Amino acid sequence: MDFINEKEAIVAEKDGDLLWVNLATKERKPISGFPKDLFTTLKLDVSKYPEGTYPKRADGRMVRYNAGILEVLLDPKYSENRKIYVSYVSQKKDRYALKVIRATLEENLLTDIKTLLNPGPYVPGLFHFGGGMTFGPDGKLYITVGERLFYENSKEGLAIAQDLTDERGKIYRINPDGTIPDDNPDFGKDAIEGIYASGIRAAQGITVEPNTGKIWFSEHGTLQGDEINLLKSGANYGWPNVTSGRYRSEGYQPADVPGAEFTDPIHYWLQTVAPTGLTFYTGTEFPEWYGNLIVPGLSRGSLWRIALDGEKVKTVEELFMDKHIRLRKAEMSPDGKLYLLTDEDNGRIFEVVRKQE
């Protein structure tokens, strides 16, 4: 979700629509004109796919898939140009890829739609698209792109996230019109254009620290290995050659990457958190939280408050441990109110307020 003003927001549904929402009146309207290649799991017919393409849990239930509309972001000059940016799962027959578009929002209609990024190839499996987006203080658009694998041994040889000729498993930095900035890092003549960092598994959340302009992002591990990272130009975050967790594929050994230098996470958890859309707290409701990183999670619906000291973690606190709900996004309103977007069959938006004694 992203705010037009204190009362109005644009909300992306995982299985559904792009919505205009009035938080004061609770009115909502679907935004029309969305590209027809959008895929949501409401369209998923598991019976027509090959056995093993869509893994099941040990209890026989289907795993939760990534699909639908992933992120929506307003242009920094939205009040002037009405431009919005949306990442979503694009479908071609029974294959899928991430797509990022820019559009003009006129009333409740998307117009002037332009594809900015479509990192392929289109492959089966609804996992790890990424799709997190933020504008940096430099006015550039930063986009996370997942490696698209569920099992590590699905790819032989050089891992996708380490292969600079593969579009997946990277973080991109592009101009708002989709062109590539001249001052992007140089990964070599064969590297994909627009790459800013590599070694990414399944980063969903990315945000700017208001007082410093530094960009932070969350990263999903496999069995543990969830991380908080500080984005740096040209950095390699190591997946799958370096991880604080374990692999799903028993006995898996990633191919060596000669000459690679890996960047360590700023923080990682010993349990599974599945961190999602993070934000920095800048409100007044909880002055003791000011400047802290708020990190929601899907696993057990955890919510974390991380106090930083420069580029080091000072303290980590789990919040609302008595009310676990899968959380997809934390977002600050223009007036400094903290909102949480849930990941449920009947999704909700919560405002976090101080309890009145």
RATA-V620101 format. One record per residue. RES is the residue in three letters. OMEGA is omega in whole degrees, -180 to 180 (* if undefined). BURIAL is b if it has 16 or more other C-alpha atoms within 10 Angstrom, else e. Layout:
BEGIN
res:RES omega:OMEGA burial:BURIAL
res:RES omega:OMEGA burial:BURIAL
END
This chain:
BEGIN
res:MET omega:175 burial:b
res:ASP omega:-172 burial:b
res:PHE omega:169 burial:b
res:ILE omega:175 burial:b
res:ASN omega:-175 burial:e
res:GLU omega:-178 burial:e
res:LYS omega:-173 burial:e
res:GLU omega:179 burial:b
res:ALA omega:170 burial:b
res:ILE omega:-176 burial:b
res:VAL omega:177 burial:b
res:ALA omega:176 burial:b
res:GLU omega:178 burial:b
res:LYS omega:175 burial:b
res:ASP omega:-178 burial:b
res:GLY omega:-169 burial:e
res:ASP omega:163 burial:b
res:LEU omega:-171 burial:b
res:LEU omega:161 burial:b
res:TRP omega:-176 burial:b
res:VAL omega:171 burial:b
res:ASN omega:-175 burial:b
res:LEU omega:180 burial:e
res:ALA omega:-177 burial:e
res:THR omega:-177 burial:e
res:LYS omega:174 burial:e
res:GLU omega:177 burial:e
res:ARG omega:178 burial:e
res:LYS omega:174 burial:e
res:PRO omega:177 burial:b
res:ILE omega:-175 burial:b
res:SER omega:178 burial:e
res:GLY omega:-178 burial:e
res:PHE omega:-180 burial:e
res:PRO omega:-174 burial:e
res:LYS omega:-179 burial:e
res:ASP omega:176 burial:e
res:LEU omega:176 burial:b
res:PHE omega:172 burial:b
res:THR omega:-178 burial:b
res:THR omega:172 burial:b
res:LEU omega:180 burial:e
res:LYS omega:-172 burial:e
res:LEU omega:173 burial:e
res:ASP omega:-174 burial:e
res:VAL omega:-174 burial:e
res:SER omega:-175 burial:e
res:LYS omega:-178 burial:e
res:TYR omega:-179 burial:e
res:PRO omega:178 burial:e
res:GLU omega:179 burial:e
res:GLY omega:179 burial:e
res:THR omega:180 burial:e
res:TYR omega:-174 burial:b
res:PRO omega:175 burial:e
res:LYS omega:175 burial:e
res:ARG omega:-179 burial:e
res:ALA omega:-180 burial:e
res:ASP omega:177 burial:e
res:GLY omega:180 burial:e
res:ARG omega:176 burial:e
res:MET omega:177 burial:e
res:VAL omega:176 burial:e
res:ARG omega:-176 burial:e
res:TYR omega:170 burial:e
res:ASN omega:179 burial:b
res:ALA omega:175 burial:b
res:GLY omega:180 burial:b
res:ILE omega:-170 burial:b
res:LEU omega:-175 burial:b
res:GLU omega:173 burial:b
res:VAL omega:-174 burial:b
res:LEU omega:177 burial:b
res:LEU omega:175 burial:b
res:ASP omega:177 burial:b
res:PRO omega:178 burial:e
res:LYS omega:-175 burial:e
res:TYR omega:-178 burial:e
res:SER omega:180 burial:e
res:GLU omega:-171 burial:e
res:ASN omega:178 burial:e
res:ARG omega:-179 burial:b
res:LYS omega:173 burial:b
res:ILE omega:-179 burial:b
res:TYR omega:-176 burial:b
res:VAL omega:171 burial:b
res:SER omega:-177 burial:b
res:TYR omega:178 burial:b
res:VAL omega:-179 burial:b
res:SER omega:-176 burial:b
res:GLN omega:166 burial:b
res:LYS omega:-174 burial:e
res:LYS omega:-178 burial:e
res:ASP omega:179 burial:e
res:ARG omega:-168 burial:e
res:TYR omega:175 burial:b
res:ALA omega:174 burial:b
res:LEU omega:172 burial:b
res:LYS omega:176 burial:b
res:VAL omega:-179 burial:b
res:ILE omega:168 burial:b
res:ARG omega:-180 burial:b
res:ALA omega:172 burial:b
res:THR omega:180 burial:b
res:LEU omega:178 burial:b
res:GLU omega:-171 burial:e
res:GLU omega:177 burial:e
res:ASN omega:-178 burial:e
res:LEU omega:174 burial:e
res:LEU omega:177 burial:b
res:THR omega:177 burial:e
res:ASP omega:-177 burial:e
res:ILE omega:179 burial:b
res:LYS omega:175 burial:e
res:THR omega:179 burial:e
res:LEU omega:-177 burial:b
res:LEU omega:180 burial:b
res:ASN omega:-173 burial:b
res:PRO omega:-179 burial:b
res:GLY omega:7 burial:e
res:PRO omega:171 burial:e
res:TYR omega:-178 burial:b
res:VAL omega:175 burial:e
res:PRO omega:177 burial:b
res:GLY omega:-177 burial:b
res:LEU omega:-175 burial:b
res:PHE omega:161 burial:b
res:HIS omega:176 burial:b
res:PHE omega:-173 burial:b
res:GLY omega:177 burial:b
res:GLY omega:175 burial:b
res:GLY omega:-177 burial:b
res:MET omega:171 burial:b
res:THR omega:171 burial:b
res:PHE omega:176 burial:b
res:GLY omega:177 burial:b
res:PRO omega:177 burial:e
res:ASP omega:-180 burial:e
res:GLY omega:179 burial:e
res:LYS omega:-180 burial:b
res:LEU omega:180 burial:b
res:TYR omega:-173 burial:b
res:ILE omega:176 burial:b
res:THR omega:179 burial:b
res:VAL omega:-179 burial:b
res:GLY omega:-177 burial:b
res:GLU omega:171 burial:b
res:ARG omega:179 burial:b
res:LEU omega:171 burial:b
res:PHE omega:177 burial:b
res:TYR omega:-177 burial:e
res:GLU omega:-176 burial:b
res:ASN omega:175 burial:b
res:SER omega:-179 burial:e
res:LYS omega:177 burial:e
res:GLU omega:178 burial:e
res:GLY omega:-178 burial:e
res:LEU omega:-178 burial:e
res:ALA omega:180 burial:b
res:ILE omega:-176 burial:b
res:ALA omega:179 burial:b
res:GLN omega:-176 burial:b
res:ASP omega:-176 burial:b
res:LEU omega:173 burial:b
res:THR omega:177 burial:e
res:ASP omega:-174 burial:b
res:GLU omega:-174 burial:b
res:ARG omega:176 burial:b
res:GLY omega:-175 burial:b
res:LYS omega:166 burial:b
res:ILE omega:-177 burial:b
res:TYR omega:173 burial:b
res:ARG omega:-177 burial:b
res:ILE omega:172 burial:b
res:ASN omega:-179 burial:b
res:PRO omega:179 burial:b
res:ASP omega:178 burial:e
res:GLY omega:177 burial:b
res:THR omega:-175 burial:e
res:ILE omega:179 burial:b
res:PRO omega:-180 burial:e
res:ASP omega:-176 burial:e
res:ASP omega:172 burial:e
res:ASN omega:178 burial:b
res:PRO omega:-179 burial:b
res:ASP omega:179 burial:e
res:PHE omega:-180 burial:b
res:GLY omega:-172 burial:e
res:LYS omega:-179 burial:e
res:ASP omega:-177 burial:e
res:ALA omega:176 burial:e
res:ILE omega:179 burial:b
res:GLU omega:175 burial:b
res:GLY omega:-179 burial:b
res:ILE omega:177 burial:b
res:TYR omega:179 burial:b
res:ALA omega:-177 burial:b
res:SER omega:179 burial:b
res:GLY omega:-175 burial:b
res:ILE omega:177 burial:b
res:ARG omega:-174 burial:b
res:ALA omega:-180 burial:b
res:ALA omega:179 burial:b
res:GLN omega:-175 burial:b
res:GLY omega:176 burial:b
res:ILE omega:-174 burial:b
res:THR omega:-179 burial:b
res:VAL omega:173 burial:b
res:GLU omega:-169 burial:b
res:PRO omega:-172 burial:e
res:ASN omega:-175 burial:e
res:THR omega:-175 burial:e
res:GLY omega:178 burial:e
res:LYS omega:-178 burial:e
res:ILE omega:-179 burial:b
res:TRP omega:177 burial:b
res:PHE omega:178 burial:b
res:SER omega:-178 burial:b
res:GLU omega:177 burial:b
res:HIS omega:169 burial:b
res:GLY omega:175 burial:b
res:THR omega:174 burial:b
res:LEU omega:-165 burial:e
res:GLN omega:-180 burial:b
res:GLY omega:176 burial:b
res:ASP omega:-169 burial:b
res:GLU omega:163 burial:b
res:ILE omega:-176 burial:b
res:ASN omega:173 burial:b
res:LEU omega:-175 burial:b
res:LEU omega:178 burial:b
res:LYS omega:-178 burial:e
res:SER omega:176 burial:e
res:GLY omega:-175 burial:e
res:ALA omega:174 burial:b
res:ASN omega:-174 burial:b
res:TYR omega:160 burial:b
res:GLY omega:-175 burial:b
res:TRP omega:-4 burial:b
res:PRO omega:-176 burial:b
res:ASN omega:178 burial:b
res:VAL omega:177 burial:e
res:THR omega:175 burial:b
res:SER omega:180 burial:b
res:GLY omega:180 burial:b
res:ARG omega:179 burial:e
res:TYR omega:172 burial:b
res:ARG omega:-177 burial:e
res:SER omega:-178 burial:e
res:GLU omega:178 burial:e
res:GLY omega:-177 burial:e
res:TYR omega:175 burial:e
res:GLN omega:-178 burial:e
res:PRO omega:177 burial:b
res:ALA omega:178 burial:e
res:ASP omega:176 burial:e
res:VAL omega:-175 burial:e
res:PRO omega:176 burial:e
res:GLY omega:-177 burial:e
res:ALA omega:172 burial:e
res:GLU omega:-174 burial:e
res:PHE omega:180 burial:e
res:THR omega:-179 burial:b
res:ASP omega:174 burial:b
res:PRO omega:174 burial:b
res:ILE omega:179 burial:e
res:HIS omega:170 burial:b
res:TYR omega:-179 burial:b
res:TRP omega:176 burial:e
res:LEU omega:175 burial:e
res:GLN omega:179 burial:e
res:THR omega:180 burial:b
res:VAL omega:-175 burial:b
res:ALA omega:-174 burial:b
res:PRO omega:-175 burial:b
res:THR omega:-171 burial:b
res:GLY omega:-174 burial:b
res:LEU omega:179 burial:b
res:THR omega:173 burial:b
res:PHE omega:-179 burial:b
res:TYR omega:-178 burial:b
res:THR omega:-176 burial:b
res:GLY omega:-180 burial:b
res:THR omega:-180 burial:e
res:GLU omega:179 burial:e
res:PHE omega:-176 burial:e
res:PRO omega:179 burial:e
res:GLU omega:177 burial:e
res:TRP omega:-171 burial:b
res:TYR omega:180 burial:e
res:GLY omega:180 burial:b
res:ASN omega:177 burial:b
res:LEU omega:179 burial:b
res:ILE omega:-173 burial:b
res:VAL omega:174 burial:b
res:PRO omega:180 burial:b
res:GLY omega:178 burial:b
res:LEU omega:-176 burial:b
res:SER omega:-177 burial:b
res:ARG omega:179 burial:e
res:GLY omega:-176 burial:b
res:SER omega:178 burial:b
res:LEU omega:-171 burial:b
res:TRP omega:173 burial:b
res:ARG omega:-176 burial:b
res:ILE omega:176 burial:b
res:ALA omega:-177 burial:b
res:LEU omega:170 burial:e
res:ASP omega:-172 burial:e
res:GLY omega:180 burial:e
res:GLU omega:178 burial:e
res:LYS omega:177 burial:e
res:VAL omega:-180 burial:e
res:LYS omega:178 burial:e
res:THR omega:177 burial:e
res:VAL omega:180 burial:e
res:GLU omega:173 burial:e
res:GLU omega:-177 burial:e
res:LEU omega:172 burial:e
res:PHE omega:-176 burial:e
res:MET omega:179 burial:e
res:ASP omega:-178 burial:e
res:LYS omega:-178 burial:e
res:HIS omega:176 burial:e
res:ILE omega:177 burial:b
res:ARG omega:-175 burial:b
res:LEU omega:-176 burial:b
res:ARG omega:-172 burial:b
res:LYS omega:167 burial:b
res:ALA omega:-174 burial:b
res:GLU omega:175 burial:b
res:MET omega:176 burial:b
res:SER omega:179 burial:b
res:PRO omega:180 burial:e
res:ASP omega:174 burial:e
res:GLY omega:174 burial:e
res:LYS omega:-179 burial:b
res:LEU omega:178 burial:b
res:TYR omega:177 burial:b
res:LEU omega:178 burial:b
res:LEU omega:-175 burial:b
res:THR omega:176 burial:b
res:ASP omega:-177 burial:b
res:GLU omega:173 burial:e
res:ASP omega:175 burial:e
res:ASN omega:-172 burial:e
res:GLY omega:-178 burial:e
res:ARG omega:173 burial:e
res:ILE omega:179 burial:b
res:PHE omega:165 burial:e
res:GLU omega:-180 burial:e
res:VAL omega:-177 burial:e
res:VAL omega:179 burial:e
res:ARG omega:179 burial:e
res:LYS omega:179 burial:e
res:GLN omega:-180 burial:e
res:GLU omega:* burial:e
END
